[in-house]
């Protein structure tokens, strides 16, 4: 029943989260003794800070209280942001991972690590071994961010910036700018 309850709550929770300026990444409802645990995972283009989690928590709590006929009983609300180990499963995840290092397991072929550039509708540009290439979302079995403890190499960021500006030919390297 909790999954059925989550699907009934999702539209009202998503509306509250969106009104607060964030995306609903996940909604889960579990039975926890006599109460239900409503877990809401939110994300935003610039991440989600503690003050913003509190703001979203108040908004979601108010909407759940207004729709208490759906939840029918006591509940505990948990609002959180996604962890760094969250898989990149949506276009917005790739967009938010710009300039981050990701480990990609394609549906076919060998796993690789690359740095994310521009994310489009159906694919993201990824710098792999000095070459920028398209990685189509449909061809990815799994992708996760790799944790880095130092700044990304400046050369890699420059290549991705140049690619975003259309100054790189995939086969020839950086294009010359006309003056």
The 8 nearest C-alpha neighbors of each residue, nearest first, counted from 0:
[[1, 3, 2, 4, 5, 29, 28, 30],
 [0, 2, 4, 28, 3, 29, 5, 30],
 [3, 1, 5, 4, 0, 6, 28, 27],
 [2, 4, 0, 6, 1, 5, 7, 8],
 [3, 5, 1, 7, 2, 6, 8, 0],
 [6, 4, 2, 8, 3, 7, 28, 9],
 [5, 7, 9, 3, 4, 8, 2, 10],
 [8, 6, 4, 5, 9, 3, 10, 69],
 [9, 7, 5, 6, 11, 10, 12, 4],
 [8, 10, 12, 6, 11, 7, 13, 5],
 [11, 9, 13, 12, 8, 14, 7, 6],
 [12, 10, 14, 13, 9, 8, 15, 62],
 [11, 13, 9, 15, 14, 10, 59, 8],
 [14, 12, 16, 10, 15, 11, 23, 9],
 [13, 15, 17, 11, 12, 16, 18, 10],
 [16, 14, 18, 12, 13, 17, 59, 58],
 [15, 17, 13, 19, 18, 14, 21, 55],
 [16, 18, 20, 21, 14, 19, 15, 22],
 [19, 17, 15, 20, 16, 14, 21, 13],
 [18, 20, 16, 17, 21, 55, 15, 54],
 [21, 19, 17, 18, 16, 22, 43, 15],
 [22, 20, 43, 17, 16, 42, 19, 41],
 [23, 21, 42, 41, 17, 24, 43, 16],
 [22, 24, 41, 13, 25, 16, 40, 42],
 [23, 25, 41, 40, 22, 42, 26, 81],
 [26, 24, 40, 23, 39, 27, 41, 38],
 [27, 25, 39, 38, 40, 5, 9, 28],
 [26, 28, 38, 37, 5, 29, 25, 39],
 [27, 29, 37, 1, 36, 5, 38, 2],
 [30, 28, 36, 1, 35, 31, 27, 37],
 [29, 31, 35, 36, 32, 34, 1, 28],
 [32, 30, 34, 35, 36, 33, 29, 74],
 [31, 33, 34, 30, 35, 36, 29, 74],
 [34, 32, 31, 35, 30, 73, 72, 74],
 [35, 33, 74, 73, 31, 32, 30, 36],
 [34, 36, 74, 30, 31, 29, 75, 37],
 [35, 37, 75, 29, 28, 74, 31, 76],
 [36, 38, 28, 76, 27, 75, 77, 35],
 [37, 39, 77, 27, 26, 78, 76, 36],
 [40, 38, 78, 26, 25, 77, 79, 41],
 [39, 41, 25, 79, 80, 24, 78, 81],
 [42, 40, 23, 80, 24, 22, 79, 21],
 [41, 43, 22, 21, 80, 46, 47, 24],
 [44, 42, 46, 21, 45, 22, 47, 41],
 [43, 45, 46, 95, 42, 21, 91, 94],
 [46, 44, 43, 47, 95, 42, 48, 21],
 [47, 45, 43, 44, 42, 48, 80, 95],
 [46, 48, 42, 51, 43, 80, 52, 45],
 [49, 47, 51, 50, 52, 46, 80, 53],
 [48, 50, 52, 51, 53, 47, 54, 79],
 [51, 49, 53, 52, 48, 54, 47, 55],
 [50, 52, 54, 48, 53, 49, 47, 55],
 [53, 51, 49, 55, 54, 50, 56, 48],
 [52, 54, 56, 50, 51, 55, 57, 49],
 [55, 53, 51, 57, 56, 52, 50, 58],
 [56, 54, 58, 52, 57, 53, 59, 51],
 [55, 57, 53, 59, 54, 58, 78, 60],
 [56, 58, 60, 54, 55, 59, 61, 53],
 [59, 57, 55, 61, 56, 60, 15, 62],
 [60, 58, 62, 56, 61, 57, 15, 12],
 [61, 59, 57, 63, 58, 62, 56, 64],
 [62, 60, 64, 58, 59, 63, 57, 65],
 [61, 63, 65, 59, 64, 60, 66, 58],
 [64, 62, 66, 60, 65, 61, 67, 59],
 [63, 65, 67, 61, 66, 62, 60, 59],
 [66, 64, 62, 63, 67, 61, 68, 60],
 [67, 65, 63, 68, 64, 69, 62, 70],
 [66, 68, 64, 70, 69, 71, 65, 63],
 [67, 69, 71, 66, 70, 72, 65, 64],
 [70, 68, 67, 71, 66, 8, 7, 4],
 [69, 71, 67, 68, 72, 4, 66, 63],
 [72, 70, 68, 69, 67, 73, 66, 74],
 [73, 71, 70, 74, 34, 67, 35, 68],
 [72, 74, 34, 35, 75, 71, 33, 70],
 [75, 73, 35, 34, 36, 76, 72, 37],
 [74, 76, 36, 37, 35, 77, 34, 73],
 [75, 77, 37, 36, 38, 74, 78, 60],
 [76, 78, 38, 37, 39, 79, 75, 36],
 [79, 77, 39, 56, 40, 38, 52, 76],
 [78, 80, 40, 41, 39, 77, 52, 81],
 [79, 81, 41, 40, 42, 47, 82, 78],
 [82, 80, 40, 85, 83, 79, 42, 41],
 [81, 83, 84, 85, 80, 79, 86, 40],
 [82, 84, 85, 144, 81, 146, 143, 86],
 [83, 85, 82, 86, 143, 144, 81, 145],
 [84, 86, 83, 82, 81, 87, 143, 144],
 [87, 85, 143, 142, 88, 84, 141, 144],
 [88, 86, 92, 142, 143, 89, 93, 85],
 [89, 87, 86, 92, 90, 142, 141, 93],
 [90, 88, 92, 91, 87, 93, 136, 86],
 [89, 91, 93, 92, 94, 120, 118, 88],
 [90, 92, 94, 89, 93, 95, 118, 44],
 [93, 91, 95, 87, 89, 90, 94, 96],
 [92, 94, 96, 90, 91, 95, 118, 87],
 [95, 93, 91, 118, 96, 92, 97, 90],
 [94, 96, 92, 93, 97, 44, 91, 45],
 [95, 97, 93, 99, 94, 92, 98, 115],
 [96, 98, 115, 116, 99, 95, 94, 93],
 [97, 99, 115, 114, 116, 96, 100, 156],
 [100, 98, 96, 97, 114, 115, 101, 144],
 [99, 101, 114, 145, 113, 144, 115, 98],
 [102, 100, 144, 145, 143, 112, 113, 114],
 [101, 103, 112, 143, 142, 111, 144, 145],
 [104, 102, 142, 111, 110, 141, 112, 105],
 [103, 105, 110, 141, 140, 139, 142, 106],
 [106, 104, 139, 140, 107, 138, 108, 103],
 [105, 107, 140, 138, 139, 104, 108, 141],
 [108, 106, 105, 109, 138, 104, 139, 140],
 [109, 107, 105, 110, 106, 104, 111, 138],
 [108, 110, 111, 105, 104, 107, 103, 106],
 [109, 111, 104, 103, 105, 108, 112, 102],
 [112, 110, 103, 102, 109, 113, 104, 127],
 [111, 113, 102, 101, 103, 127, 100, 110],
 [112, 114, 127, 126, 101, 100, 125, 115],
 [113, 115, 100, 126, 125, 99, 98, 101],
 [116, 114, 125, 97, 98, 99, 124, 100],
 [115, 117, 124, 97, 159, 125, 98, 118],
 [116, 118, 124, 123, 163, 119, 97, 94],
 [119, 117, 123, 94, 93, 122, 124, 116],
 [118, 120, 122, 123, 121, 117, 90, 94],
 [119, 121, 122, 90, 118, 123, 136, 135],
 [122, 120, 119, 135, 136, 123, 137, 90],
 [123, 121, 135, 134, 136, 119, 120, 133],
 [122, 124, 118, 134, 119, 133, 117, 125],
 [123, 125, 133, 116, 117, 132, 115, 134],
 [124, 126, 115, 131, 114, 132, 116, 113],
 [127, 125, 131, 114, 113, 130, 129, 132],
 [128, 126, 113, 130, 129, 125, 131, 112],
 [127, 129, 130, 126, 113, 131, 112, 111],
 [128, 130, 127, 126, 131, 155, 158, 113],
 [131, 129, 127, 126, 128, 132, 169, 172],
 [130, 132, 126, 125, 127, 124, 169, 129],
 [133, 131, 125, 124, 130, 126, 134, 169],
 [132, 134, 124, 123, 122, 135, 125, 131],
 [133, 135, 122, 123, 124, 136, 132, 125],
 [134, 136, 122, 138, 137, 121, 133, 123],
 [135, 137, 122, 138, 139, 121, 134, 123],
 [136, 138, 135, 139, 121, 140, 122, 106],
 [137, 139, 135, 136, 106, 105, 140, 134],
 [140, 138, 105, 136, 106, 141, 137, 104],
 [139, 141, 106, 105, 104, 138, 142, 103],
 [142, 140, 104, 139, 103, 86, 105, 143],
 [143, 141, 103, 87, 86, 102, 104, 101],
 [144, 142, 86, 102, 101, 87, 84, 145],
 [143, 145, 101, 100, 102, 146, 84, 83],
 [146, 144, 101, 100, 102, 147, 143, 99],
 [145, 147, 144, 148, 100, 83, 99, 101],
 [148, 146, 149, 145, 150, 100, 151, 99],
 [147, 149, 146, 150, 151, 145, 100, 99],
 [150, 148, 147, 151, 152, 146, 99, 100],
 [149, 151, 152, 148, 147, 153, 99, 98],
 [150, 152, 153, 149, 156, 155, 98, 147],
 [151, 153, 154, 155, 150, 156, 149, 157],
 [152, 154, 156, 155, 157, 151, 150, 158],
 [155, 153, 157, 152, 156, 158, 151, 159],
 [156, 154, 158, 157, 153, 152, 159, 151],
 [155, 157, 153, 159, 158, 154, 160, 152],
 [158, 156, 160, 154, 155, 159, 161, 153],
 [159, 157, 161, 155, 156, 160, 162, 154],
 [158, 160, 162, 156, 116, 161, 157, 163],
 [161, 159, 157, 163, 162, 158, 156, 164],
 [162, 160, 166, 164, 158, 163, 159, 157],
 [161, 163, 159, 165, 167, 164, 160, 166],
 [162, 164, 160, 161, 165, 117, 159, 116],
 [163, 165, 161, 162, 166, 160, 167, 159],
 [166, 164, 162, 163, 167, 161, 168, 174],
 [165, 167, 174, 161, 162, 164, 173, 168],
 [168, 166, 173, 162, 174, 172, 165, 169],
 [167, 169, 171, 172, 170, 173, 174, 166],
 [170, 168, 171, 172, 167, 131, 130, 132],
 [171, 169, 168, 172, 130, 167, 173, 131],
 [170, 172, 168, 169, 173, 167, 174, 130],
 [173, 171, 168, 167, 169, 170, 174, 130],
 [172, 174, 167, 166, 168, 175, 171, 161],
 [175, 173, 166, 167, 168, 176, 172, 171],
 [174, 176, 177, 173, 166, 167, 178, 172],
 [175, 177, 174, 178, 166, 173, 167, 165],
 [178, 176, 175, 174, 166, 173, 165, 167],
 [177, 176, 175, 174, 166, 173, 164, 165]]
